[in-house]
Amino acid sequence: MRNISESKIRILHIGLSERDITFIQNLFRLGTKQFRDYELVKYEEQTNAHMVIVNGDNPYSLNKWRQLKSSATTILISKNKPMLSNQIHVLRPLVLRKLVEAFTEAELRTQHLNADRTQVLVADDSLPVRRFMELKLPLMTDVPIAIDYAEDGISAQQKALNKLYDIIFLDVIMPGLDGYQVCKSIKDHSDSFTVMLTSNKSPFDRVRGGMSGCDAFLTKPPKDEQLRKVFQKMIDKSHKQHSTTNLQSSQR
């Protein structure tokens, strides 16, 4: 399991006006779930960022950006399109559509951005359950997340074999393979934090879940507090594992 960070996706801004900052922050706060874990941070010499957004009308800001020599994807905001074809450009006046398109393009260019998010897999053959988790999960943790979905046990198993997930939600009853079988196969090759989802409260289900190696057990639909606790347990487990690894390395 990766060392999970609770930091946001940082967007470094250079030379933006208060009006620009307010407009962009409103997008992050009120926009789609894509931007809920974005955070604007003010330019500082040692600031690390996933993206940079610059006031292209201000020569001082452009100079600061060039001195930064950052490899992060850059968005330039200006009244006229500058002679920088390799950068993403947003023409003033700022409107919601332009910014959404710019940040979406920046995400596509930023290959490590999705990898920096906590990787989540939701496996359930019920579309309403998948939609419920899609809407709920980003609100249940401060950790930036990226969610994949599977509609049956076989596809869930295949996804988990091809990609390392930090946390996996598995429906107990699915076509192909049931959640217990998928969980056991996952635990055979990875330490992904695995959560069983069930419509029943049978003690037998919990026993089978424990035998398959699952880390937590939730009854559908899971309550907000239960989901928050599950994410916190996953984060605590990640930190504990990495603390142990670091201690072992220091003793060699």
Summary of the structure (lengths in Angstrom):
residues: 252
radius of gyration: 21.4
end to end distance: 21.7
largest distance: 67.9
contacts: 773
relative contact order: 0.11
helix: 46%
strand: 21%
